[in-house]
């Protein structure tokens, strides 16, 4: 009778262990089955990926410094180019020094020898000085009479008619327009553009000097200016000789930072890719420059978020990049401002997590079944 009880107890023990193991595996499956649902809730909404803010996003209300032009020939452009202007004979400067009434808010002309005679401080050889250097010299001289003098110098009349180069040039500043100078000649004088500059330059001209003689020029009657954008690549290759226009007095030539395409999501390097002289870049090139896909990337559901002109919205373009890399689909060109978002594959992540838990307990299952 005792032997019979032992024979019955052994299978019961094995059956209980197997039942326990089965419950353990079932609980694991139910636990990991919930992962995709939670993951889908964590995925950023359509058209608005949240992994990283997009640098340089369009803001219709933000001012564009490159579009700012002087209101009158006597007014300087923004202070970013003031330090580059070198004073010379026949320049007329306006000095603002509130603590020194003798010279405050009064114009003074630099003579043929490059000197300027000022009350209180005497003669200064201003020829060859920049505006900042003259300001520093005046501050040093006024300290003999005033404890903390404040001085600001502005050119109100130039010895020769100037042209302004603003933005991503090698040497931005104010340059005298001596004779008939073409756009290409003046670009050489400023050293061209820096490597991360935009591939287009913008020219703004006052209406008193006539409209810009190009068919793409836009006349703004309210601001009394005409503007045009010219491709640097076209200008360098002389594709359209008419674009190499003669510059006029007080023209403002400006260039901004290069336009970018952004890559975000499950890639190895998130960030912007400069287009340089290109009008577009393929999605395969952009993903390659981003270091390729991350290990959990969903290659079949890559999204291109393209800006809608005149708004802050984007519309979606779905791309199956896996088919593209297999040669089954054509590559897709990306335009300036496009955002490529590579989502995460939560199915792949689920099976990887499940296998990492299930594989270690397989030996125990085999051992218990074999008993």
Secondary structure as UniProt FT lines:
FT   HELIX           2..42
FT   TURN            46..47
FT   TURN            55..56
FT   TURN            60..61
FT   HELIX           65..67
FT   TURN            73..74
FT   HELIX           79..84
FT   TURN            89..90
FT   STRAND          92..96
FT   TURN            98..99
FT   TURN            101..105
FT   STRAND          106..109
FT   TURN            112..113
FT   STRAND          115..118
FT   TURN            119..121
FT   STRAND          122..125
FT   TURN            127..128
FT   HELIX           131..142
FT   TURN            143..145
FT   TURN            147..148
FT   STRAND          152..157
FT   STRAND          162..167
FT   TURN            170..171
FT   STRAND          173..176
FT   HELIX           183..189
FT   TURN            190..191
FT   TURN            195..196
FT   STRAND          200..206
FT   HELIX           207..209
FT   TURN            215..216
FT   STRAND          218..220
FT   TURN            221..224
FT   STRAND          225..231
FT   HELIX           232..236
FT   TURN            237..238
FT   HELIX           241..243
FT   TURN            249..250
FT   STRAND          252..255
FT   STRAND          260..265
FT   STRAND          271..274
FT   TURN            276..277
FT   STRAND          281..282
FT   HELIX           283..289
FT   TURN            290..291
FT   TURN            295..296
FT   HELIX           299..301
FT   STRAND          302..307
FT   TURN            309..310
FT   STRAND          314..319
FT   HELIX           321..325
FT   TURN            326..327
FT   STRAND          333..334
FT   TURN            336..337
FT   STRAND          339..342
FT   HELIX           346..370
//
